[in-house]
Every structure is written in C-alpha cells, then in structure tokens.
Amino acid sequence: MAVDTKPARSADSPSLQAADAAAQAASDVTRSMPHAQGPEKSILSSMLKDPEQWIGMALEEGLTREHFYFPNHGLLFETLRELNAKSQEIELVSLVQLLHDRALLESVGGTAAVTDIFTYAPNAAHFKNHLGLVKDKYVLRSVIRTCTEAVSEAYENPEETLSLLDRVESSVLGIRQGTETTQGFHIKQSVAEVISHFEALVHGQMEVQGAPTGYLDLDRMSKGLKPGEMFVVAARPSMGKTSLMMNITEHICIDQGIPAMVFSCEMTAFQIVQRLVFSRARFAMSQLGKGFKPKKEDLLRIQRAAKEIAESKLFVDDTAGILIDTLRAKARRRKREDNIGFIAIDYLQLLKSGSKQAQNSREREIGEISAGIKALAKELSIPILVLAQLNRGPEGRTGKSLGVPRMSDLRESGTIEQDADMIGLLYRTAYYAETEEDKEQEAGKAELLLAKNRNGETGHVPLTFIAELMRFETRARDEHDHGPE
C-alpha cells in the first residue's frame, strides 16, 4: 500500500494532506482488487443449467450478490435467486426475455454474455470449489476495504485511537462472522431435548430458554437470560447489587458450566473471588474477627468451593474506569479464545467513553456506554448483566412507597431504559424501616422489581438477603409481598 511521503506544499492544510494520502492508498489497492472471474462464471453457469440443485446449495452456503466482483454477475445471480424464490421456471430463453422486459439485459452484458455464461462450464463437478474461491476473494476485498477505511480514519481522526481500534476490530470480526454458515441438523439431535422439555412441563417445572439465574420467579418471568439481551440491575448503594450479580454469575458459570467474564470497576479481583469462595461455602468471614475458629466441616466446604471455582471458566477483569471500547475488545478476545456465554459488569456509571463527543456531556457518555454494551451483547450473541446506580428518588418517597425504586430513578435513565431488554430494581425493605419493630419484621427481606421485560411479564421477585454470607436466595411469597404487576 503506497502512501505519498513527499513534503506537502505550504498552502495545503493537514486535513487535505490526509485526504490525499488516503485517496492515493485507496486508488492503489482498488486497481488490483482480488477477484475470480472464471469461478464466478462457472457457478452461474451451473445455476442456469440445474437451478433446482445449485441455486439452493449456493444459498445454503450463504452466497449473496455482494460476493460477486463483477456487477453483471451479481445482477444475474440476484435475478436467478428471485426466480427461484418464486418457484418460477428458469431456462435460457425466458431468462433473456425477462431481463429484456426489465431493461436489465444490457446491464448483464447482453444476450451474448448470458449465452456465454450458460455454456461456460461443461459440468458442475467443481461447483463447491469454485464457490469457495468466489467467497475467498470477497473476504480479501472486504479486508482491503476495511483497512483502507481505517487508513483514512487514522489520518482524519488521529486523536480517537481507541475508538478507531474498536471499530476496526468490530469490522474485522464482522468479516469473519460473515464467512461462517450454519448447517441444518438431523431431527435425532432434537428428540432428547423435546422429551426433556415435555418431562419438565409434566412435572410443573419452568421453561427456561436462556441461561437460568437460579431464582425461580425471575427465571419464570424472564425465561432465562437470553443471547443478545442486556439485563440492567439497578439499586441504591448498600442494597447488595454486587452480591446478586455474583450469585447469578456463580449459578451460570459454576453450576451450569457456562464460561463467563466479570468486569469489576469497583472491587478488585481478590475481593470478588474472596466473596465468591466464602459465599459459596456458606461461611461468614465476619466470624473470624470475633475469635471464631473454623470447624472441620467449614474447612471442607471452603476447600470444595475453592476447587469448584478454580476449575470453572470464570474470568475477572478489575480495570478501574475501563473504557467501553477496551471492554468490548477484551470481551471479543475472550469470546474468541474461551467461548464465554455470559458477561457481568459492575457497574455502568463507572465505565468511560473515549470519544471526543462524550467529553463534555455526561448524558451523551452514558448513552454511548449503554449502546455499546447492548451492541456487544448482540455482536457476541450472549446475555450481559450490568449493574447501575439509582438516584436519591427512593429516599424521597413517603408511606408504603418509601424506598421503593422506579425506572425513572435510574441516573441518566433515558438511554439505559431504551437499550435494556430487562430492568430489575433491587431494594431491601428493612433498610427503610422507620421503627425497630419494623426492622425486625422485615429483616432479610429483599425484592427485585422486574420493571421492564421486553419479552415477558413484569413483577416482583421476592428474595432473602443473608448479609453475613453476602447471598441472595429465593423466598416464598407472603401476604405482605407485592403481587406481579
């Protein structure tokens, strides 16, 4: 890739120099874009001769109009694909007439060009090989275009390095994903799943379509945390939202065996793992400061919990104030290397955006971060649980509404409400009790108000908070609990 390094004239501005350099680079690579003219003609020839077999195979392999380098080839393929979709007969004479009627015949090179393509391949024995060559050349062209655009952006916006790196990495990952095709499966693969699902329904068990959280009412309402979804859990400080996040992560990663990653902007990796080990072992560390000595069974539970956690595929990143672009890059790498199926982030307002537009607007910055997390969930096709802070709204309420959060209490709530698929508002009633009697009665009670659920019902999830273990557990409903909304 040639870039002019001669000194620019003094009258030229830096932006013009950058534009000239990028244009020169683009010009140099465009002249020799990779392509495979013969294989393109060959696969079109096979489709014309036996459309029922070869058009179907091409579509199964993910072939699109964009894979063809020559516009006339792409136009001809699109016409064949359209006719095949309508189950219309495809043969040479009627195809030429159709192209003529649509004023497209000259665009594909005329009658002679269509006839030449029809007679080009004497047999279709090499169809799949030629199809692979066409797709390979398309990948190379996509890489060149991406790199050329990156060169141009690097000249024009040199100060947005991390944002540029994130966009380039995302584009390259998109190229890779575009080369993958999903094959069909034999019906036998689903029989066991159908029977298992039937047995669960017979026994009254819930249907969970995504990763189960371990909390019965939450799983019933959400049907599990599904790929591509963003689940926001918001609360005031000291409500235990980090504990709830880690309890869910523990269930998904350790109990269900799904590789997971935690981004902790507030606590260190040591603190996160320490909480996880002793909470899972159901041992209260606070006892040690009071002269309590662990019993043999305590030590065995701690050792077992530590072993289970050590053998799991749980990854913790405790970078403080991490940029959303950096977080996404790390998540992509972990997805690529360890196929993580779940991400938890603590917490949204501690992330940062490196874009210049967000520097002077906190609301704009939160919007970019929220949109970036949602886009990452869709890109990696995994659920992401992200914690968020609430403002002081719950403290300002009175009567039975004292302490009860609402979605409007979310800081910079507009963009978060828009991007999230589910929003859970966590609170503990004892925290706002006004008398000692009320505190004693409400001790340990907690609720997760599922205030938004894009694909299901909303309502209250009753929980029990065991403070000494930093652990939430499912709680049966009683007459004082709110019913589903």
Secondary structure, DSSP 8 states (H G I E B T S, - for coil): -----S---TTS-HHHHHHHHHHHHHHHHHTT----HHHHHHHHHHHHHSHHHHHHHHHHTT--GGG-SSHHHHHHHHHHHHHHHTT----HHHHHHHHHHTT-TGGGTHHHHHHHHHTT-S--TTHHHHHHHHHHHHHHHHHHHHHHHHHHHHHH-TT-HHHHHHHHHHHHHHHHHHH-------THHHHHHHHHHHHHHHTT-----SB--S-HHHHHHHSSB-TT-EEEEEE-TTS-HHHHHHHHHHIIIIIS---EEEEESSS-HHHHHHHHHHHHTT--GGGGGGT----HHHHHHHHHHHHHHHHS-EEEE--TT-BHHHHHHHHHHHHHHH---EEEEE-GGG-B---GGGTT-HHHHHHHHHHHHHHHHHHHT--EEEEEEB-SGGGG--GGGTT---GGGBTTHHHHHHH-SEEEEEE-GGGG-SSHHHHHHHTTEEEEEEEEETTS--EEEEEEEEGGGTEEEE----TTS----
